[in-house]
Amino acid sequence: MKKIILVTVALLLVVVGLAYAGGPEFTQKAGNYTVAAKFERNPSVGNNNVEIAVTDATGSRITDATVKVDYSMPAMPGMPAMNYKTDAALSGQKYTATVNPSMSGAWNFAIKITRGGKTSTVKFNVDVQ
């Protein structure tokens, strides 16, 4: 009986942990910066919040840049390409943006960091449910 209770509690903890784990996270280099983008939850059709942290080579947070998020889905037979853009706003030491994919499938994301007249970009793909 004790084993059944222990197994049940362990499974419950795993399920609760997965529910609060949040969405996917991507970390890439962009020129002299490291960019970490994290979705609040698994991306789905509709509004999705993305938190973006930009750090320099020393690990210091960059808070004086302009950050934009471009996201798109390539054209498919019978459907044109979809291209969207949004600005990320500084919130504390990170930037936040809301993206709104209009359908499920593979989406391309590009985060553009402009600082001191130079723009650096990271690109990644997200599967939207």
N, C-alpha and C positions, 0 to 999 in steps of 0.2 A: 504494500500500500504506500509506504514511504517513497519508493522508487517512482511510482506513478505520479505522486504529488510533486516530487522533485523535477521530473521530466516535464510535467505540465507547467510548472513555474518557469523553468528554463525556456520552454517554447514561447510562453507569454512574454518574457523579457526580450527575446529575439524579435518577436512581432512588434512590440512597442518600440524597440530601438530602430527598426526599419521604418516605422511610421514617422519618426521624428528625425530621420537622417537627412532630410532635405533632398534637393534635386542634384543633378550632375554638376561637377566642378571641373574647370579646365584651367591649367596653368601653362603659360608659354612665354617665351622671350619675345620682346618687340624692340629691336634696337638695343638701347641701353636700359630698357625697363623689363621688369617681370610683371606680367598681367595675370591675375587670378580672377576668373569669372565664375560665379556660383548662382545657380538657379534656386529659387526658394523652394520649389517642388519639382517633380518630374514635369517637363514641359508638355503642355496640352494646348489645344485650340483655344484661343481667347487670351486674356491678359496673363502675363507671366512676369514676375519680378526677377531682375538679375542684379546681383551685387558685384561690383568690380573694384578690385584693389590693384593699385599701381605702385610699384616700388622701384627704387633706383638700384644701382649696383651695390650700394652699401646696405640695402634693406630698408632704407628710409621711405616712408609713405610720400607719394607725390599727390599734392592737393591743389596745385595751381595749373592744372592742365585742362584742356577741353576734351571731353570724351564723348564719342558718338558711337552708336551701334547701328550697323547696317545688317539687315537679314533678308534672305531671299530664298526662293524655291525656283529651280530651273524650269524652263518650259517643258511641257509634256505633250504628247499627241492630243490635240483638241483643246489645249489649255495654254495660255501665254505665261511667260515667266512672271513671278510676283517679286517685287522689290520694295522694301520698306526701310525707313530710317527713323531713328529717335535719338535725342540727346540724353546723356546721363547727367544727373545732377549730383553735386557733392553733398554727401550726408556724413558728417563727422570726418573720418579718415578714409572713407570709401565713396565710390560713385554708385548711384542706383539708377536703373532704367526699367521701364515697363515695355515689353515687346508683346506683340499681338499676332502670332501666326494665324492665318485664316483657314488653314486646313492641316490635317495630319500628314506626316511624311517626313522626308529628310530635308532639313533647312540648313543653309549656309549662313554662318555668322561672321562678321568682321567687326572687331572693336578697334576704333581709331583713336589714338592718343596724340593730341597736338600740344606741343609745349615749346616755347622759344622759337617759333616759326618752323619747327620740324614735326612731321607726322610719322608715327610708327603704327603698324597694324598687326594684330594677331587674327588668325582665322581658325575656325573650328566648325564642325558639323554637329547638329543636334537632331535626334529623332523625336518629332512631336507626335504625341498620341491624340 
